[in-house]
Every structure is written in structure tokens, then in C-alpha cells.
Amino acid sequence: MARLIEVDDPTDPRLADYRDLRDVQLRRALETEHGLFLAEGEKVVRRAVEGGFTPRSFLMAPRWLDGLADVLSRSDAPCYVLSEELAEQVTGFHVHRGALASLHRQPDPPLDAVLDGARFVLVLEDLVDHANVGAAFRSGAALGVDAVLLGPRCADPLYRRAVKVSMGAVFALPWTRVPDWYDALPTLSARGFTTVALTLAPDAVPLEEAVAGRDRVALVLGSEGHGLTTRWEESADHRAIIPMAAGIDSLNVAAAAAVACYVTARR
Amino acid sequence: MARLIEVDDPTDPRLADYRDLRDVQLRRALETEHGLFLAEGEKVVRRAVEGGFTPRSFLMAPRWLDGLADVLSRSDAPCYVLSEELAEQVTGFHVHRGALASLHRQPDPPLDAVLDGARFVLVLEDLVDHANVGAAFRSGAALGVDAVLLGPRCADPLYRRAVKVSMGAVFALPWTRVPDWYDALPTLSARGFTTVALTLAPDAVPLEEAVAGRDRVALVLGSEGHGLTTRWEESADHRAIIPMAAGIDSLNVAAAAAVACYVTARR
């Protein structure tokens, strides 16, 4: 059972994991250095623990204790209990759904473990926006993706905003970073995946056609602004497009991911 | 040609349209009272003017004047020119892509005008989040929607964040509010549209099946949290679902809109 510890001083050093959650720069440094990440909201906290992540601590207002009683009963981490006003002073914003947990990161699993048994892999090269990463995970989990691979520079799926937008899908789907950016797609091809890059390249075919009848597919998306790097665009087995209305040449990357997952799952 | 007016006092009353853009409450009151809305960024400002909206004024740093020269040349509204630092003091945030315009709202067009010639209408009952409204317009415009109808309480497509996320699609797609909430869907059925509500209702069929072979379709989405009202759910001709992975029962509404538009456009 988690130890309940009432706190009435927002500068208490034991709350260090929860400081200034809106300061992206500071949080990145702090979370990397200490190997932690945050989950926010009763549902997402529960999914993080059920996904196998070990809590370092919890922080919540008293009224959230009951709803998370089952989660707290299975942990021996401290649970800091404080008023919503004090929690806001610590985190720097009003915490929706009141409960937070700080959890230990785990080393990225090896590629083999993530690909084991997967028939549909979503590959995100360089997404910059944490909300888009979270949205891609959420849509992927709902629409048939088995695993996610990330380029070396892709935004962190365990950053708080990504976790929240994903509704915890970042804990449910296996994922890892590709070990070798340059040969990431040929490596997947060599393992029996048809790699399909979403792009506006001149030889792009409609996505439905590119994935039709394929067994194992890796669907590859680039960054919000510039799309895929030339290397990934050219080293994919196929270049594909979501057909769009005349005069319009782009969808938001989260919308494109959702449509592309839907189409690929029905190949 | 727009009159260029250099401003060096951020409290200048002529800049009133651009004050405190992050204060949602204040902006709603101000924009409603004065019948205005804001467009942000060179591309979106241009699309607003090309979409037939009349500028009240422009506000930009000197380096954006060239890129918008063609737009400014066709307007006789004042263009307030000030440094990016001063612009930030007026608006309360760092203006990406530097240019803003304040434009006159127009009365909502009549339903007949919006439906004229339309075969695929997207109907948003009660979206709360401006970004989701903007995303639905952007995906809709890209994926074959001819017109958009909004429930009386749906968030405003001309609110700055909606305009921005839509990339200007709110100026390109015809849209209006439904005049009668209670009979909104039967009214569409009477005009020859098959109304298809996205819902988790027990009699929901896969969307692809619900729209197959239909001529005119109205695709109906509810709010982020609770989905459609019972009245709309029950008064639609069909209830439909986007098939999802086991154990997952929802997509983000913007992702659902994108997938549903893709499927419906291919009916």
C-alpha cells in the first residue's frame, strides 16, 4: 500500500518531480536526468501502472484517493496528498482530474521485441509536437497498429502532453527508437515489412493501392512541416498519398495518421 | 491600397481589436460585440480575404509587409505597423508568422444557400474545443466535404484558434448554424440527405456500410466528452461506428472526423 503523506508546504523538496510542469525546457532536462515521466488523470495513471511502469510517487488532492485506491494498494511508493490550490502552486497550472504520478522510465526495448508478431507498424520519423505524437499513438491503438517505431529526433511519447493526448496508448502499444536512422527502412524491409512512406512525392500512389494485399506493413510518416527526410522517402518500398480534394495538398499529421491507419488496417 | 500607419505605443486605442488574444472570455465578448474575428499568419490572412471577408484592419511587423503586398493593395483598411516586441505587448503572446488581420463577420447564410449542390455535409453538434472545430474543417475540406452545419452550441469556427488550426478552411467551406436544433436532422432527411450519426449506440453499424451507395449524406458528430445528444442520435436515419480494436471504444473527435470523412467520400 502506498504511504499517504500529507504535505502543506508547496516548496517541500519531496515534490521535486512535479515542479513547473508547463516549462518544457526545464521538464525535458529534469525528466531525462532523473529517468522519470509523469502521468496525469485517474485513467492515465492507472494505465501507466497497468502498462508495467513503476511509480516513483503519486501526488493528488484527497478527493482522488478513492478512485485510485486499487492502484495505490498495489504500490509502495509515497503518495503526497495536498489541496488542489497547493498542487497548482507546485505544478504551475490547474491539474485537471486532480491526480498525478511520477514513474520510472525503462530502457527502450530492442527492435526485435517490439516487432515480434507485429503485422502493422507505425513509424514516426520526426514529429515535433507532443500532442501529435500522442494523437498518433491513440489513433494507432484504436485502428489496428501493433507497434510504433520512432526516428531518433521524434518527440518523446512519455512527455506529459503526449501521454495525456494518447489517453495512455503510449503504455499499451509496444514502441522503441530505431537504432540506425540511415538504414531504418531497409532494415524493416529485410524483416519482411513492406515500407510505405506517406509523402507528396511525384511517384506517390493512393495509399489504398500501396498497401492492398500486403502482409506485414510499416506505415511511415514524417514531420509536421517538411514531411519525411529525402533518405527515408527514397529508401521506402513505396511512396503513397491520401487522395485529397483539388487544390489541397495536406492534412494535419494527426488526421493523416488516423486515416492512414484506418486504410492500412483494412488492406 | 491599405494605409500603413506606424504605431509605437502599445496602448494605442486603434489596436483594440488585437488586445489580449489569449483571454478567451474577453475575446468572445469583444468579438461578438464588435462583429469581428481575427486571422493569424500570412497564408490564413490571405485566405480570409480571398474567402470574401472584409478587413477592418491589419497589424504586422515591417518584415511581413512584402509577403502580403498583394492583399494590402486590394484593401483600404488601415495597416498598423509595429515591432514584434510591441505586437507581443498588445496581443499578449508571440505572434507566429507575424501578421494579423481583424475582419468583419458576416451574418450566417441561410441553410438553403449552404446546402445548394452539396452531396456531403458534415454536421457538428456540440464541439467544445476550437482546435477540434478547426481540425474538422481542415480534414473535411481536404477529404471531400461540401458544406458544414453547426449545432447552436458548437464552438465558433471564426475564433482565432479554430481559424488557425483549420488553415483557413473555415473561409473555403460554406457553413452555417442549424436554425432549429430539435428538428435539424429530420430537416436534412426531408431534403434528401441520409443522416448518419457517429455513435457507440447498440444499433450502430460500421460506417462504411451505413454510407454505401448513398447519394447525399450528412455525417453527424457530437461533442468531445459525451458525443451526440439523445435527440440527435435518435433522429438520425442511421447510427454508425468506426470499427476499433478490441477494448478501445473511442477516437479523438478530430481523428474520428478525418476517418469518417475519408470513408464517406468513398461511399
Interface residues (C-beta under 8 A of the other chain):
Chain A: A135 R138 S139 A141 A142 L143 G144 V165 I242 M244 A245 I248 S250 L251 N252 A254 A255 A256 A257 A258 V259 Y262 V263
Chain B: A135 R138 S139 A141 A142 L143 G144 V165 I242 M244 A245 I248 S250 L251 N252 A254 A255 A256 A257 A258 V259 Y262 V263
